[in-house]
Amino acid sequence: MTPMRAIRKYCIGCQGGSSKAVAYCTVTKCDLWPLRFGRKPKTVRKLMGDKWLDPRQMPGPDESLESLPSPPPLRGRGKQKRASTMLTGK
């Protein structure tokens, strides 16, 4: 398991198994908060926007998680295939 995947797994556990709760995590003083998506902050900013890395834009404690919209999907290019794999198809 990569360190980023371990951080993501930890954050999901901390938030009771909810990916949506991780996205709206209000524990902004946690050292792992900027990494909670399991990606580098630069990648999150590029794919999802600045809102998700700005602690001031997180919901207050009186807001219900159910009333908040789902975060946009975090899709990237993923791992690139090796040139040899692309040529042989394996």
ABEGO torsion letter per residue (X at the ends): XBAAAAAAAAAAAAAGGBAAAAAABABAABAAAAAAAGBBAAAAAAAAEAAAABAAABBBAABBAAABBBBBBBBBAEBBBBAAAAAAGX
